[in-house]
Amino acid sequence: MNTVAPAIDLSRKFVRLIERRPDGFVEFEFAIGDPELYAEMLLPAEAYTSFCDSNNVTLLGPRPEAAEGEAEGSDWNWNLHQATHQRFR
């Protein structure tokens, strides 16, 4: 049985801007090959611009907001940006 795994193009790199913070840092998602498998990153604004230029990234638009009731209560539906803006008891 020969199954061929889908090819992932490692030359394609993606950035989704999350927030330009008042302290001069930029929060963003960085992905290689598949925009849905990403690392959340934080860089000073100048380093962010250099990072995007040197990696020849494709800029992605903002993530669509989850529809009401759509997996919002899921334990896995969060990111570090959300966690840094939420108060825990």
FENZIZI-V21823 format. One record per pair of residues at least 4 apart in sequence whose C-alpha atoms are under 7 Angstrom apart, sorted by the first residue. I is the first residue (numbers start at 1). J is the second residue. Records with the same first field share a line. If there is no record, write none. Layout:
BEGIN
I: J, J
END
This chain:
BEGIN
8: 33
9: 33
10: 32, 33
11: 33
12: 32, 33
13: 31, 32, 33, 55, 57, 58
14: 30, 31, 32, 35, 57, 58, 59, 60
15: 28, 29, 30, 31, 57, 58, 59, 60
16: 28, 29, 30, 59, 60, 61, 62
17: 27, 28, 29
18: 27, 28
19: 26, 27, 28
20: 25, 26, 27
21: 25, 26
24: 44, 45
25: 42, 43, 44, 45
26: 42, 43, 44, 45, 48
27: 41, 42, 43
28: 40, 41, 42
29: 38, 39, 40, 41
30: 38, 39, 40, 41
31: 35, 37, 38, 39
43: 47, 48
44: 48
45: 49
46: 50
47: 51
48: 52
49: 53
50: 54
51: 55
52: 56, 57
53: 57
66: 70, 72
71: 77
72: 77
78: 82
79: 83
80: 84
81: 85
82: 86
END
